[in-house]
Amino acid sequence: MEKPIERIVDAYVHFKNHRALEDLLQHRQKIAVDLVARKDFDFSLPLGQVNDEITVIEAGLRKLQIAER
């Protein structure tokens, strides 16, 4: 089953919305930094999910870069 982030990224790639992908990536990276900084709870599961989303977003950005060549 396709993850929601994959559908979002696919839509941004389809419409060649590089800026939206960059913003989405920055937002997820900030969340990851915030989760790593927290020591009051085990955030390994949500951190893993955010890292997976970052991977999907980066793949979308690579697709756009290839398409722009």
N, C-alpha and C positions, 0 to 999 in steps of 0.2 A: 504494500500500500504506500502510495506517495505521501510524503510528509508535507505539511502546509508550507514550510519554508521553501521546499522545492517548487511548489506551484507559484509562489510569490516570485522567486528568482526567475523561473521560466517566463513569467509575464513581463518582468523587467527586461530580460534579454530579448524577448520577442519585440518589444517596443523600443529597444535600444536605449533604455533609460540608465545610462552609466552613473549618473549622479545619484539616483535612488539606490542603486546597488552599493555605491561608496558610502552613502549615509547609513544604510542597513548594516554594512560591515563595521563601520565605526561604532555604531550603537551596540552591536553584539560584542565587540572587543572591549568596550567600556564595562559591559555587564560581566564579562569574564574577569577583568581586572578587579572589579568590586567583589566578586565571589571568592577569588583567591585571597583577597585581603581580609575577608571575614574569618575569624577563628572560633566563633562561638557555636558553630554547628558544622556538621559534615555536609559540605556543598558539592561533593564529588559528582553526584548524579546530575544536578542541574548544570554544573560546569561542563560535564561531558556532553550534555545536550547542546549547550551553547557552542562548544568547540565543533560539534558536528555541523551546526548551522553555519559557523564561520567557514568551514570547509566547502559547504554547498554554495555559499555566496562567492567565495574566491573562485570556484569553478565557473560560476556564471560570469564573473568579470573576465576570466580567461576566454570564455566563448565570445564575449563582446570584442575583446582585443583581436581575436583571430578573424572575426567577421569584418572588422574595420580595416583590415589589411587589403 
